[in-house]
Amino acid sequence: MTQSLLEAEIFSQADAIRAVSSQSPACATIAGHISARDPYSVMIAARGTSDNAARYAQYLFGIMLRLPVGLATPSLATLYGTELHFRRALVLGISQSGRSPDICEYVASARRQSVLTLGITNVPSSPLAQAAEYHLDIVAGVEQSVAATKTYTNQLATVALLAGHLAGDGRFIDLIASLPDLISAVLAIPQTTIDAAARLLVSGSAAMSIGRGLQYATALEAALKIKELSGMPVEGYSSADVLHGPVTTVEQRFPVLLSGDVGASQADTTQLIHRVRTAGALIVVASSAQTHLDAADVALPIPVCDERLAPIVTIVAWQRVAAAAAGARGRDANAPIGLHKVTETR
């Protein structure tokens, strides 16, 4: 069967992510400059898919660097004309295209105050790369499909590489080189299983995507991809937040998508699966934990890996489900309704 442009880019991710390790020397140099300035906190400006990469960074930097990380409000700079006092923060802009004016202005505002700034983009010549003092290229290559796939996983891998160098964790940096094989294992999940997950998903009028801790970013990105490609309303939540109200919307045959792994969030995810199963939900699980997979109506097995890298691997399964859901709902995944490849917000 001929692959669509989107599917071809999804299946290119094992190869695309190999290039991230080639950035290790540049990343080590930048990490040295950052460490020398000893920032007290990190503020990350991003939009859309890149905002979910920022959520991953928020958890990873907290775990590995013990730094408080905030997600920026870029419209303070562009809509309200406010220059925040960043003091000794690292201000990080994440954008695939590097062209969103609000992200660029937020970073430029910080740099005008001589604050440490870093841009992470797929385009070294972009306005964001020029606005920041330092730049890291995610080296994903040209991405032609509207929906971000390989640029997202390369963003996460670049964030992980930076965290590894900042933490001086050589073992973790070495583990990043295992990502191509881990992603290949997810790409080997039979298409019949992916299609079964998509059919379960589109059997409802809405769905919920849930993850905890590091996998919260995965839950948000999975929900975004499904909405973008299939037009189906899916909300992303942390499992902790679900219990503060949204769980009441889970009724008989309501589709629930769960992202989990073997690690700190495993027990919490197990409890939530039991809770939504009791409410009558239909459950798709993407996880490396066998107990999670055994409880699913459709199981998407993720290879066991360091939980800090698991979100990079897990999202590939949901990208495939999102593409299949688009087909199941009669949508063209290569041309999502109302979307363009580059969205420039102000």
N, C-alpha and C positions, 0 to 999 in steps of 0.2 A: 504494500500500500504506500502511495506517495505521501510524504510528510508535508504538512503545511509549514509556512515560514515560522510560525510560533513554535510548532513541535520540533522543527529542526534546531531552533535556538535552545529550547529546553534540553534537547538531547546533546547539545554541544557543551553543556556545562562542565562535564568531567574534563574536557580538554581546556576550556576557557579558564578554569580555576587554577590550572597548573602554572599559569603565568604569574600568579600572585607571589609565589615564592621567589620569583626573579627580582621582586622589588625589595627583598629583605635587606640588602646593603643600604639602599636609600632610606628605607624605614628605620634602620638602626641609627643612621645619621640624624634623622629628624627626632627620633626618640631621645638621642643624646642632647639635642638642643632643648627639648621640652623638659627633660629631667634637670638640666642645668638651671632652668628658670623656676622649677619647683612650684607649679601651679597648685592653688588650694582647692580648685574645683574645675569642672568642665561644663560648658554650655554648648549644646549642639543645635544648630539650625538646619532644618530639613523640611521637605514636603513630600506627601504621597508615599510611594514605596520607600524612598530614602528616609522618611520619618520612622518607618519600621526598622530600618537599619540602625537609626539613632536609638531606638528602644533597646535593641540588642546591645549596642555600645553602653547604654546606661547600666545594664546589668553586668556586662563583662568588666567594664572599668571599675565598677563598685566591688566586684568579687576579687579581681586580680590586683587592683591598684589602691583600693580602699578610698577612692575619691568620690565625693558627692557629684552626681551628674544631673544636670537639669536639661529639659527640652525647651528650646527657645520659643519666643513669641515674635517672629520676624516682623509682623505688621506693626509692632511698636515703633520700628524704625521707619517703615514706608508709609503707613497710614497716619500715625500719630506724631511723627517727627521727633521721637524721643531717643536720645542717646543714653543707653544704660551705663552705669558705672561698673564695669566688669572687674576692675581691680586686678587681682592676681589669678584670674581664671585662664584656662585654655579655651578659646572659642573655636569650635570646630564646625565647618559647613560641609554637609554631605549632599551631593547632587550628581545624578548620572550625567546630565548635560552641562552642569555648571552655569546655567544661563538664567535661572530664576532670579529676577531682580531683588526680591525681598531677602533671599538668602545671601546674595552678594552684598547688599547694603548692610545687613546685620554684621557680616564679617568685616566689611570695610569700616564700619563704625568702631568696632573693637580695635582694629589696627590703627586707626587715627589716634587712639588713646595709648598706643605702644603696648597693647595687650598681645599676648601670644596667640597667633591665629594659624589654622591649618585647614586647607580645603582637600576633600577627598572626592575626586571626580573621575569620569571616564574620558575627559577631554582636557589635556594639559594646557591647551591654548585658550580655555574658556574664561569668561569674566570672573568666575569664582576662583579659579586657580591663580589669576592675576591679582585678585583682591586680597588673598591670604598671604601671609609671610612665607608659609611652607605649603607644599602640595604633595599629595600622594596620588598616583595614577592607579586606578583599579585594573587596568590593562585587560578589559573584557573584550576588546575589539568592537567593531561596528555592530550595533544591535538594531535590526531593521523592524522587528515586530513592535507594535505600539506598546504592548504590555511588557514591563521589565521582568526579565527572568535571569539571564546570566549576569546582567549588571547588578542585580540584587545580591546574588550569591557571592559575586566578586567583591561587592562592597563589604559584606559580612566578613569574608576572609581577610580583606585588607584591615578592617577594624581589629580582627583577631591578631593579625601579624603585628600591628602597632602595639596592642596590649601586651603581647608576648615580649617585645623588645623593651617596652617601658618597665615591665616587671622583671626583666632579666631572666626570663624563664625559657631556657634553651630547649628543654624537653617539649614544652608546649609549641614552640616555633617548629620543631621537627614534626610534631603531629599534624601541622597544617599541610605538610606534604602528602599526608594520607588521604586528603579530601577527594582527589580524583577517583580513587578506588571506592570510597564510601558512596560517593554520588553515583558511580557506575552501578552499584548494587541496587540503588533506588530506581534507576532507569531500567533495571532488569525485572522489576515487578511486572508480572504479566498484564498486558493491556486489558484482558478480561476482568481482572481485579479492579483496575482503575475505572473501567466502564461500570462495574457493579457499584462502586462508590459514588460515581456520578449519578447513576439512576436513583440510588437511595437519596442523595442530596436533592435532586430536582423533584422527588415525589412530594415534597412539601411546598408550601407557598413562601416560606422563609426558613432560615436555619441559624445556628449559633456555632461559632468557632471558638474553642477554649484552649488555653495553655497557661502554665504557671511558671513564674521565674523567667529563666532564659527563653523558654518556649512561648512566653507571652507575645514576643515579637512575631513568632511563627503564626500564632493564632490571628493576629492582626493582619499580617501579610496574606495569609490564606483567605481571610474574609475579603480583603481588598481585591485579590486576583479573581475570586469567584464573581464578585460584583462587577468588576471591569469586563470580564469575558462573557459571562452568561446573563448578566442583568438581574440575577437573583439576589434579593436582599439577604445578606448574611452579616451578622454583627460579631465582632471579635471581642473577647473578654479574657481577663485573668480569672482563673477558677475562684480566687478569693472574692472578686467583685461579683461573680455570678451568684454567690450565696447571699449577697446583700440586696437581692430583689429580682434580677433577671431570671433566676431559676424558676420563678412562678409561671413563666411563659412556656416552659417545657411541659408538653402534654403528650397524649398518645400519638405515636408515629411522627413526632417532631424530630427533624434531622439535627443531630449534634455531631460536630467534628472535633475530635480531641487530639492534641499534639502532646506527646509525653516522651520520657526517656528514663533510663536507669540513672538515678541521681537524686539530688536533694528534693525534687518535686514529685518523686515517684509515688510516695504514700498518699500525698494530697490528691494526685490525679486518680489513683485507685478509688479513693473515697467518693470523688465527684462522679466517676463512671457509675458507681453503685447508686448514687443519688438520682442521676438522670435516667438510669435503667429502671429504677423503681417508679419513676414518673411516666414510663412508657415510651421513652425516646428511642429512635433508631440511631445507632451509633456507628460512626466511622472513626477508627483510631489509626493514627500514624505514630508508631512508637517502637523503641528497641526493647521495651519491657514486655516479656511474654505474658505476664498477668494482664496487662492492658489489652494486648492483642486477643487473648482468649475471651475477653468480655465483649468484644466488638461484633456487630453484625457484619461489617466488612473490615478486614484488618489489612493495613499497609505496613509491612515489616520494614523497619529501619535498622541498619546494622549498628551494633553496639559500638559506641565511640565515646571519647571524652565528652561529658555533658556540655562543656563550654563550646564545643564545635557542633553539637547535635542540631541546633537550629539551622545551620547551613545545609545540612543533609536533609532534614525533615521537610523543609519547604519545597524541595524538588517534587516530592510526592503530591503535595497540594497543587503545585503548578500543573501537573499532569491531570489531576482531577478537575481543576478549573477549566482546562482546555476541553476535556471530555464533556463537562457540564454544558459548555457553550454549544457543542454539537447536539447534545440531548435536548436543548431548548431552541434549536434551530437558529443559533447565532453564528455569525462569522467571527471566529476568534482572532483572525488577522486584522479585522476592522471593527473594533469595539465602537458601539454607537456613541457619538458625541465626544470621543477622545482623540487626542493628537499625541504624537510621540513626545514632543516637548511642550510642557505647560509652564508658562511664565506668569507667576503670581506676583502681585505687588502689595 
